[in-house]
């Protein structure tokens, strides 16, 4: 359980945040990571979420953008980072950072880069 959370989304220059759908509100913070196209709660890179638990779902919508004179390099990586700050039930303020990186690829020739690899991790806390 977490209280009074803020979620900040940071992206590499080829990826923009369109918005979020979920139990949160906009903190109206603009950055280079924010897209002009809005989906759900858009126009910001930071969101306030009153409470988080194992049943909370937030959907972030992203788009790939590219300057015509600067093609995305084959094999380069697109990066999205989520910085979540919250108050733990003990009163302690915590920060959790989740970083995702995925290689860019041409869908016609780079199928080895596109194939998704899913790994399940189960963490058990000892008593």
MDTraj code that builds the backbone (N, CA, C; nanometers):
import mdtraj as md
import numpy as np

residues = "UNK UNK UNK UNK UNK UNK UNK UNK UNK UNK UNK UNK UNK UNK UNK UNK UNK UNK UNK UNK UNK UNK UNK UNK UNK UNK UNK UNK UNK UNK UNK UNK UNK UNK UNK UNK UNK UNK UNK UNK UNK UNK UNK UNK UNK UNK UNK UNK UNK UNK UNK UNK UNK UNK UNK UNK UNK UNK UNK UNK UNK UNK UNK UNK UNK UNK UNK UNK UNK UNK UNK UNK UNK UNK UNK UNK UNK UNK UNK UNK UNK UNK UNK UNK UNK UNK UNK UNK UNK UNK UNK UNK UNK UNK UNK UNK UNK UNK UNK UNK UNK UNK UNK UNK UNK UNK UNK UNK UNK UNK UNK UNK UNK UNK UNK UNK UNK UNK UNK UNK UNK UNK UNK UNK UNK UNK UNK".split()
xyz = np.array([
    [0.0844, -0.1174, 0.0000],
    [0.0000, 0.0000, 0.0000],
    [0.0890, 0.1239, 0.0000],
    [0.0468, 0.2238, -0.0731],
    [0.1209, 0.3492, -0.0804],
    [0.0213, 0.4642, -0.0856],
    [0.0606, 0.5777, -0.0291],
    [-0.0292, 0.6922, -0.0220],
    [0.0367, 0.8152, -0.0821],
    [-0.0481, 0.9083, -0.1319],
    [-0.0021, 1.0380, -0.1810],
    [0.1109, 1.0224, -0.2826],
    [0.0872, 0.9401, -0.3837],
    [0.1913, 0.9085, -0.4816],
    [0.1934, 1.0090, -0.5968],
    [0.3129, 1.0302, -0.6506],
    [0.3277, 1.1007, -0.7774],
    [0.4029, 1.0080, -0.8715],
    [0.3591, 1.0060, -0.9960],
    [0.4242, 0.9254, -1.0987],
    [0.4733, 1.0201, -1.2063],
    [0.6036, 1.0181, -1.2310],
    [0.6642, 1.1001, -1.3357],
    [0.7122, 1.0076, -1.4460],
    [0.6856, 1.0463, -1.5717],
    [0.7265, 0.9660, -1.6866],
    [0.8322, 1.0434, -1.7640],
    [0.9475, 0.9789, -1.7857],
    [1.0562, 1.0375, -1.8635],
    [1.0806, 0.9466, -1.9830],
    [1.1112, 1.0048, -2.0983],
    [1.1310, 0.9249, -2.2192],
    [1.2534, 0.9723, -2.2966],
    [1.3025, 0.8837, -2.3839],
    [1.4062, 0.9258, -2.4777],
    [1.3403, 1.0138, -2.5839],
    [1.4180, 1.0819, -2.6652],
    [1.3637, 1.1826, -2.7563],
    [1.2715, 1.1261, -2.8643],
    [1.2794, 0.9959, -2.8924],
    [1.1956, 0.9362, -2.9963],
    [1.0585, 0.8961, -2.9460],
    [1.0346, 0.9042, -2.8152],
    [0.9084, 0.8597, -2.7550],
    [0.8458, 0.9766, -2.6801],
    [0.7152, 0.9936, -2.6961],
    [0.6422, 1.0997, -2.6263],
    [0.5247, 1.0386, -2.5504],
    [0.4905, 1.0974, -2.4379],
    [0.3791, 1.0536, -2.3549],
    [0.2526, 1.1259, -2.3991],
    [0.1512, 1.0492, -2.4402],
    [0.0230, 1.1075, -2.4809],
    [-0.0683, 1.1291, -2.3614],
    [-0.0596, 1.0429, -2.2616],
    [-0.1443, 1.0606, -2.1447],
    [-0.1559, 0.9341, -2.0624],
    [-0.2468, 0.9397, -1.9638],
    [-0.2667, 0.8293, -1.8714],
    [-0.4160, 0.8083, -1.8506],
    [-0.4542, 0.6836, -1.8312],
    [-0.5895, 0.6500, -1.7871],
    [-0.5740, 0.5735, -1.6569],
    [-0.6459, 0.6153, -1.5559],
    [-0.6394, 0.5502, -1.4259],
    [-0.6854, 0.6447, -1.3173],
    [-0.6703, 0.6013, -1.1935],
    [-0.7176, 0.6783, -1.0781],
    [-0.6156, 0.7835, -1.0387],
    [-0.6003, 0.8841, -1.1225],
    [-0.5036, 0.9886, -1.0933],
    [-0.5463, 1.1194, -1.1554],
    [-0.4677, 1.2232, -1.1300],
    [-0.4950, 1.3550, -1.1868],
    [-0.3639, 1.4178, -1.2342],
    [-0.3771, 1.5161, -1.3204],
    [-0.2617, 1.5836, -1.3787],
    [-0.1972, 1.6785, -1.2781],
    [-0.0649, 1.6806, -1.2787],
    [0.0087, 1.7820, -1.2026],
    [0.0507, 1.8979, -1.2929],
    [0.0085, 1.8932, -1.4194],
    [0.0299, 2.0014, -1.5166],
    [0.1761, 2.0422, -1.5283],
    [0.2625, 1.9409, -1.5426],
    [0.4057, 1.9648, -1.5610],
    [0.4402, 1.9266, -1.7045],
    [0.4830, 2.0229, -1.7824],
    [0.5169, 1.9968, -1.9218],
    [0.6664, 1.9708, -1.9345],
    [0.7037, 1.8896, -2.0317],
    [0.8452, 1.8634, -2.0598],
    [0.8575, 1.8195, -2.2049],
    [0.9797, 1.7931, -2.2480],
    [1.0035, 1.7451, -2.3844],
    [0.9450, 1.6056, -2.4058],
    [0.9104, 1.5354, -2.2978],
    [0.8534, 1.4011, -2.3073],
    [0.7035, 1.4013, -2.3365],
    [0.6386, 1.5182, -2.3352],
    [0.4927, 1.5263, -2.3497],
    [0.4545, 1.5474, -2.4955],
    [0.3600, 1.4655, -2.5424],
    [0.3099, 1.4737, -2.6794],
    [0.2012, 1.5799, -2.6901],
    [0.1828, 1.6333, -2.8104],
    [0.0717, 1.7244, -2.8354],
    [-0.0596, 1.6467, -2.8469],
    [-0.0505, 1.5175, -2.8824],
    [-0.1688, 1.4317, -2.8925],
    [-0.2050, 1.3822, -2.7530],
    [-0.3265, 1.4131, -2.7083],
    [-0.3677, 1.3752, -2.5735],
    [-0.4608, 1.2547, -2.5751],
    [-0.4322, 1.1595, -2.4869],
    [-0.5191, 1.0439, -2.4642],
    [-0.5410, 1.0375, -2.3134],
    [-0.6663, 1.0354, -2.2704],
    [-0.6950, 1.0342, -2.1274],
    [-0.6509, 1.1652, -2.0645],
    [-0.5782, 1.1553, -1.9539],
    [-0.5236, 1.2737, -1.8872],
    [-0.3901, 1.3033, -1.9532],
    [-0.3857, 1.4055, -2.0387],
    [-0.2644, 1.4350, -2.1146],
    [-0.2109, 1.5737, -2.0850],
    [-0.1110, 1.6130, -2.1625],
    [-0.0519, 1.7443, -2.1476],
    [0.0404, 1.7586, -2.0284],
    [0.0828, 1.6478, -1.9714],
    [0.1694, 1.6513, -1.8542],
    [0.2575, 1.5270, -1.8515],
    [0.3636, 1.5319, -1.7733],
    [0.4486, 1.4143, -1.7536],
    [0.4461, 1.3687, -1.6079],
    [0.3638, 1.4366, -1.5241],
    [0.3543, 1.3989, -1.3830],
    [0.2073, 1.3885, -1.3426],
    [0.1790, 1.2856, -1.2628],
    [0.0433, 1.2568, -1.2206],
    [0.0392, 1.2346, -1.0697],
    [-0.0708, 1.2742, -1.0070],
    [-0.0930, 1.2490, -0.8645],
    [-0.1890, 1.1312, -0.8540],
    [-0.1542, 1.0335, -0.7693],
    [-0.2393, 0.9175, -0.7436],
    [-0.2581, 0.9107, -0.5923],
    [-0.3831, 0.9204, -0.5426],
    [-0.4041, 0.9263, -0.3983],
    [-0.3563, 0.8022, -0.3237],
    [-0.3768, 0.6839, -0.3824],
    [-0.3348, 0.5599, -0.3153],
    [-0.2992, 0.4557, -0.4201],
    [-0.1999, 0.3732, -0.3891],
    [-0.1578, 0.2626, -0.4770],
    [-0.1570, 0.1341, -0.3963],
    [-0.2037, 0.0274, -0.4583],
    [-0.1899, -0.1050, -0.3980],
    [-0.1753, -0.2058, -0.5112],
    [-0.1775, -0.3343, -0.4786],
    [-0.1534, -0.4372, -0.5795],
    [-0.2655, -0.4453, -0.6830],
    [-0.3794, -0.3812, -0.6597],
    [-0.4895, -0.3817, -0.7558],
    [-0.4979, -0.2548, -0.8394],
    [-0.4086, -0.1590, -0.8169],
    [-0.4104, -0.0328, -0.8906],
    [-0.3538, -0.0531, -1.0310],
    [-0.4254, 0.0001, -1.1292],
    [-0.3790, -0.0072, -1.2678],
    [-0.3756, 0.1332, -1.3266],
    [-0.2620, 0.1696, -1.3830],
    [-0.2455, 0.2949, -1.4555],
    [-0.1999, 0.2598, -1.5957],
    [-0.2659, 0.3135, -1.6973],
    [-0.2274, 0.2880, -1.8363],
    [-0.1651, 0.4146, -1.8928],
    [-0.0415, 0.4038, -1.9386],
    [0.0284, 0.5158, -2.0006],
    [0.0273, 0.4947, -2.1513],
    [-0.0063, 0.5980, -2.2257],
    [-0.0113, 0.5896, -2.3711],
    [0.1062, 0.6674, -2.4289],
    [0.1836, 0.5989, -2.5124],
    [0.3057, 0.6549, -2.5697],
    [0.2951, 0.6562, -2.7210],
    [0.3698, 0.7441, -2.7848],
    [0.3793, 0.7439, -2.9303],
    [0.5249, 0.7589, -2.9711],
    [0.5570, 0.7009, -3.0849],
    [0.6908, 0.7140, -3.1410],
    [0.6886, 0.8341, -3.2346],
    [0.7801, 0.9263, -3.2122],
    [0.7906, 1.0452, -3.2969],
    [0.9284, 1.0455, -3.3602],
    [0.9368, 1.1079, -3.4752],
    [1.0633, 1.1078, -3.5465],
    [1.0730, 1.2329, -3.6315],
    [1.1866, 1.2983, -3.6244],
    [1.2125, 1.4098, -3.7135],
    [1.2500, 1.3523, -3.8493],
    [1.1928, 1.4056, -3.9564],
    [1.2171, 1.3499, -4.0903],
    [1.3640, 1.3536, -4.1297],
    [1.4365, 1.4518, -4.0813],
    [1.5779, 1.4619, -4.1175],
    [1.6687, 1.3811, -4.0242],
    [1.6114, 1.3176, -3.9208],
    [1.6915, 1.2383, -3.8278],
    [1.6258, 1.1025, -3.8074],
    [1.6550, 1.0063, -3.8948],
    [1.5918, 0.8746, -3.8799],
    [1.6366, 0.8044, -3.7514],
    [1.5476, 0.7203, -3.6999],
    [1.5798, 0.6427, -3.5808],
    [1.6816, 0.5366, -3.6198],
    [1.7963, 0.5287, -3.5515],
    [1.8985, 0.4311, -3.5886],
    [1.8539, 0.2876, -3.5597],
    [1.8781, 0.1991, -3.6554],
    [1.8465, 0.0574, -3.6402],
    [1.9285, -0.0001, -3.5236],
    [1.8645, -0.0692, -3.4315],
    [1.9349, -0.1276, -3.3181],
    [1.9522, -0.0332, -3.2002],
    [1.9184, 0.0968, -3.2181],
    [1.9225, 0.1902, -3.1055],
    [1.8108, 0.1560, -3.0073],
    [1.8081, 0.2218, -2.8942],
    [1.7079, 0.1897, -2.7924],
    [1.6161, 0.3075, -2.7646],
    [1.4877, 0.2775, -2.7477],
    [1.3899, 0.3725, -2.6979],
    [1.3743, 0.3465, -2.5491],
    [1.3704, 0.4506, -2.4686],
    [1.3691, 0.4339, -2.3238],
    [1.2500, 0.5077, -2.2630],
    [1.1825, 0.4419, -2.1679],
    [1.0758, 0.5034, -2.0892],
    [1.1086, 0.4762, -1.9429],
    [1.1022, 0.5804, -1.8608],
    [1.1332, 0.5655, -1.7184],
    [1.0161, 0.6193, -1.6359],
    [0.9750, 0.5406, -1.5363],
    [0.8684, 0.5785, -1.4444],
    [0.9309, 0.6034, -1.3071],
    [0.9137, 0.7240, -1.2543],
    [0.9648, 0.7583, -1.1222],
    [0.8423, 0.7760, -1.0317],
    [0.8264, 0.6852, -0.9370],
    [0.7107, 0.6862, -0.8476],
    [0.7574, 0.7231, -0.7074],
    [0.7025, 0.8318, -0.6544],
    [0.7310, 0.8761, -0.5180],
    [0.6044, 0.8570, -0.4364],
    [0.6177, 0.7981, -0.3186],
    [0.4985, 0.7727, -0.2371],
    [0.5343, 0.7650, -0.0899],
    [0.4298, 0.7709, -0.0073],
    [0.4454, 0.7563, 0.1367],
    [0.4055, 0.6138, 0.1748],
    [0.4969, 0.5421, 0.2352],
    [0.4737, 0.4052, 0.2821],
    [0.3862, 0.4126, 0.4080],
    [0.3085, 0.3065, 0.4402],
    [0.2269, 0.3088, 0.5624],
    [0.3065, 0.3381, 0.6901],
    [0.4349, 0.3128, 0.6895],
    [0.5188, 0.3430, 0.8065],
    [0.5480, 0.4927, 0.8202],
    [0.5098, 0.5712, 0.7183],
    [0.5371, 0.7143, 0.7190],
    [0.6612, 0.7519, 0.6401],
    [0.7367, 0.6545, 0.5980],
    [0.8590, 0.6769, 0.5221],
    [0.8257, 0.7140, 0.3768],
    [0.8955, 0.8128, 0.3223],
    [0.8780, 0.8500, 0.1818],
    [0.9745, 0.7661, 0.0992],
    [0.9204, 0.7023, -0.0038],
    [1.0014, 0.6141, -0.0878],
    [0.9938, 0.6577, -0.2335],
    [1.0989, 0.6215, -0.3085],
    [1.1046, 0.6474, -0.4518],
    [1.1346, 0.5153, -0.5211],
    [1.0541, 0.4811, -0.6204],
    [1.0770, 0.3601, -0.6999],
    [1.0934, 0.4035, -0.8449],
    [1.2004, 0.3586, -0.9084],
    [1.2285, 0.3933, -1.0472],
    [1.2260, 0.2661, -1.1305],
    [1.1447, 0.2681, -1.2374],
    [1.1355, 0.1552, -1.3295],
    [1.1754, 0.2055, -1.4671],
    [1.2746, 0.1424, -1.5291],
    [1.3239, 0.1834, -1.6597],
    [1.3026, 0.0709, -1.7596],
    [1.2421, 0.1052, -1.8735],
    [1.2196, 0.0093, -1.9806],
    [1.2969, 0.0559, -2.1028],
    [1.3659, -0.0356, -2.1689],
    [1.4389, -0.0031, -2.2914],
    [1.4086, -0.1095, -2.3951],
    [1.3876, -0.0666, -2.5180],
    [1.3564, -0.1602, -2.6256],
    [1.4296, -0.1153, -2.7506],
    [1.4896, -0.2090, -2.8215],
    [1.5643, -0.1767, -2.9433],
    [1.4678, -0.1373, -3.0553],
    [1.5072, -0.0360, -3.1333],
    [1.4298, 0.0037, -3.2517],
    [1.4605, -0.0940, -3.3634],
    [1.3625, -0.1183, -3.4485],
    [1.3848, -0.2095, -3.5607],
    [1.2870, -0.1787, -3.6724],
    [1.3281, -0.2072, -3.7933],
    [1.2407, -0.1987, -3.9100],
    [1.1526, -0.3230, -3.9093],
    [1.0193, -0.3074, -3.9089],
    [0.9329, -0.4253, -3.9001],
    [0.9463, -0.5202, -4.0188],
    [1.0029, -0.4732, -4.1296],
    [1.0183, -0.5594, -4.2470],
    [1.1453, -0.6436, -4.2421],
    [1.2481, -0.5938, -4.1739],
    [1.3757, -0.6651, -4.1758],
    [1.4312, -0.7009, -4.0383],
    [1.3807, -0.6396, -3.9323],
    [1.4415, -0.6578, -3.8002],
    [1.3569, -0.7378, -3.7032],
    [1.3029, -0.8494, -3.7479],
    [1.2118, -0.9252, -3.6610],
    [1.2792, -0.9776, -3.5350],
    [1.4100, -1.0001, -3.5368],
    [1.4767, -1.0491, -3.4163],
    [1.4747, -0.9429, -3.3057],
    [1.4658, -0.8139, -3.3429],
    [1.4576, -0.7078, -3.2434],
    [1.3150, -0.6908, -3.1899],
    [1.2164, -0.7289, -3.2703],
    [1.0764, -0.7051, -3.2369],
    [1.0202, -0.8140, -3.1464],
    [1.0720, -0.9342, -3.1552],
    [1.0184, -1.0446, -3.0764],
    [1.0260, -1.0126, -2.9281],
    [0.9128, -1.0220, -2.8624],
    [0.9057, -0.9913, -2.7195],
    [0.9492, -1.1116, -2.6373],
    [1.0231, -1.0851, -2.5339],
    [1.0640, -1.1887, -2.4401],
    [1.0029, -1.1545, -2.3053],
    [0.9183, -1.2408, -2.2580],
    [0.8497, -1.2164, -2.1320],
    [0.9122, -1.3021, -2.0239],
    [0.9459, -1.2394, -1.9130],
    [1.0011, -1.3120, -1.7995],
    [0.9154, -1.2811, -1.6786],
    [0.8810, -1.3843, -1.6054],
    [0.8037, -1.3662, -1.4825],
    [0.8984, -1.3754, -1.3641],
    [0.8904, -1.2782, -1.2762],
    [0.9710, -1.2765, -1.1561],
    [0.8769, -1.2767, -1.0361],
    [0.9001, -1.3672, -0.9450],
    [0.8220, -1.3721, -0.8229],
    [0.9173, -1.3484, -0.7070],
    [0.8871, -1.2446, -0.6301],
    [0.9704, -1.2133, -0.5157],
    [0.8927, -1.2467, -0.3893],
    [0.9524, -1.3253, -0.3024],
    [0.8889, -1.3611, -0.1775],
    [0.9671, -1.2994, -0.0630],
    [0.8947, -1.2411, 0.0272],
    [0.9571, -1.1783, 0.1429],
    [0.9549, -1.2795, 0.2574],
    [1.0698, -1.3029, 0.3185],
    [1.0749, -1.3957, 0.4315],
    [1.0197, -1.3278, 0.5559],
    [0.9591, -1.4061, 0.6418],
    [0.8962, -1.3509, 0.7634],
    [0.9927, -1.3427, 0.8766],
])
top = md.Topology()
chain = top.add_chain()
for i, resn in enumerate(residues, 1):
    res = top.add_residue(resn, chain, resSeq=i)
    for name in ("N", "CA", "C"):
        top.add_atom(name, md.element.get_by_symbol(name[0]), res)
traj = md.Trajectory(xyz[None], top)
